[in-house]
């Protein structure tokens, strides 16, 4: 893993928490870089829009 570039693929992104945690783990394990691709993203909840 050390020094490798990782492509993380997910089917759907809701809050992004799962992707963020996975990226953090991969970087701590020594990945050089992590890129994420998702097939779909849920719309933001009205209370969470900035």
C-alpha positions in Angstrom: 0.0 0.0 0.0 2.8 2.4 0.9 3.4 4.9 -1.9 0.4 3.7 -4.1 -2.3 5.9 -5.6 -5.7 4.5 -4.8 -9.0 4.9 -6.7 -11.9 4.5 -4.3 -15.2 3.7 -6.1 -18.6 3.9 -4.3 -22.1 3.5 -5.7 -23.7 6.3 -3.7 -22.6 9.2 -1.5 -25.0 10.5 1.1 -23.1 12.6 3.6 -19.5 11.7 2.5 -18.6 10.4 6.0 -17.9 6.8 4.8 -15.6 8.1 2.0 -13.8 10.5 4.3 -13.1 7.8 6.8 -11.9 5.4 4.1 -9.6 8.0 2.6 -8.2 8.8 6.1 -7.5 5.1 6.7 -5.8 4.6 3.4 -3.6 7.7 3.8 -2.6 6.6 7.3 -1.8 3.2 5.9 0.7 4.8 3.5 -1.2 5.6 0.3 0.4 8.4 -1.7 -3.0 9.7 -2.9 -6.6 8.7 -2.8 -9.1 9.7 -5.5 -12.9 9.1 -5.1 -15.5 8.4 -7.7 -19.2 8.0 -7.0 -22.0 6.9 -9.3 -24.7 9.0 -7.5 -25.0 11.5 -4.8 -28.1 12.2 -2.7 -29.3 15.8 -2.6 -28.5 17.9 0.4 -31.1 18.0 3.1 -32.8 21.5 3.3 -31.5 22.0 6.8 -27.9 21.3 5.8 -27.6 23.6 2.8 -25.1 26.4 3.3 
